[in-house]
Amino acid sequence: MKSLKNLCGVIVVCSLLFGACGDEELLKFGNIEEIKNWKPSFALPVASATYTVWGLVEQNDPDANIVLKEDKIVIRYQEDSIYTFDVKKVIDLPETVATLTARVPMGSIPGGVVIPDEGIDIRFPESGYQEENIEFEDGTIDRIEGNVICSYVLPAMGFTYRVKLTLENVKTDGAPVVQDFIVGLDGKTGEWELDEVVFDMAAQANKIKWNVLISVDGGQTIANAGDLLLAFELKDVRFTRLEGGIDPRVIDIDPGEFNLDIDFWNNFNGEFGFNDAKIEMTVTNYGLKVPMSVNMAFTAYGDGKVKEFAGDPLVFSGWNNGNEAHKETLGYDKSNSNINDVLSLPPKDKITYGGAITINPGNGKVVVLGDGNANVDAYIEIPLDLKAKNLVFNDTIDVDLNEKLSDKILEAAIRVKAENGVPLELKDGNLLLLDANHACMDSVKVDRFIDAPVVGNNGEVTVAESNNLIRLTPDNISHIDGMKYIVIQVKAATSNNGDVPVQIKPDATIKLNLILEVRVDGDKL
């Protein structure tokens, strides 16, 4: 016979039983003396076995989609990296962070005047510092650590001069950045890189404090006085660390899908009701100390039905300032979502996902590193704690009958004796008798396979002893010789008529005895 793969234990057992019903060796009577008008009856043992649910599941599910966890049988599925993003999704600085310009009036120095030997100094602004907003509109920045390029355009004025630029709250080694320039008759342009600098804007967020001192050496003649326009740019910031209060922003999660790949679902149609399913979302975060609200959209598909997920967003706290990535897991269960309903569909075809991540939903202070990144994983867990009814179980088993038996048998029946500790009942249905070409020759009506045990309020199972008979009609018997396959189609439900959730324990046991009862025509033996 062909054993079922990846099925919950009791279903596998039933298939095993019927696979053994076609052993023609049990009906060889060649050594019996010829006796006229003799119609003997025989009860022939076909199979006897003891099974535990977990033993069968473990044997038939080597890929471990179904596992044993804390004395429970659990269906599980892990989908890694449903979304991955880096720091640029959280904060993206513009190419030019700040433009600093100074229009210094030189009108107080008339043309044709020779600068005194001691020279002159002009400060802009005349006292203190000029404040310039950085070009960032998505919140406030208090501190930036990293590297920055500073470019400058210092115009030709017909005389040489010196410029001393001071960036009061842009510091290296704790001191303000100071840069000196000597500008000749042709002016001067260029850029330089500041490494390991700190933009310290804690006192006034998004503000650069700066000034310039222009010095003109003595002995030069001012041919034509005018305003001196100086321009500086801070650009291409490559930060290693940034602190501030960025505005909330929404990142869409790209649509995707996954298949739980649970084989035994494909053998059932009916109503499931899982009682303790859950989906866990894990964010692995390095360098992004930013709260994140993950709002998932799941849709389950199976048997032509669709079920939408409903649950509130999960809010993750973010990186914990450690040297390694921080993992944080939050989840959906029956207390905060309809996940039981979604997975009870069940999703035989697929589960699609999408949704959105809101960065910094509370608009609080954040810390991000230049190489920060985050990854979102999904984990599904479904303990076999369920209710189920109106199920239809389907499976095909092989039958090997090489001798002609139908003309010898007058009556036949299959008696199933069972001691069932698994809270599942196999009820009425049919056996379809197929020939070698898989064409249906006949069907056998089945009233009951195995009785369900009683499950108490505390989950305690009282073993059910059953003694059920499957009768074969004369038409059924006539097709025995051509029968090569049997298709089992039987209704099933959990104990208490499938209305109350039950837990299928891994050590639950079924003891089975299958007996073939026949009355034969002694004249044909």
PyMOL commands that set and color helices and strands:
alter all, ss='L'
color gray80, all
select helices_A, chain A and resi 9-22+24-27+53-60+87-89+263-267+339-343+474-478+496-498+522-524
alter helices_A, ss='H'
color red, helices_A
select strands_A, chain A and resi 41-52+66-69+72-86+96-104+113-114+120-124+130-133+139-154+161-172+175-183+188-200+207-216+221-222+228-246+249-258+268-274+278-289+292-302+305-308+314-316+326-332+350-359+366-383+385-398+409-420+424-434+440-446+454-455+461-462+464-472+485-494+502-503+509-520
alter strands_A, ss='S'
color yellow, strands_A
deselect
rebuild
show_as cartoon
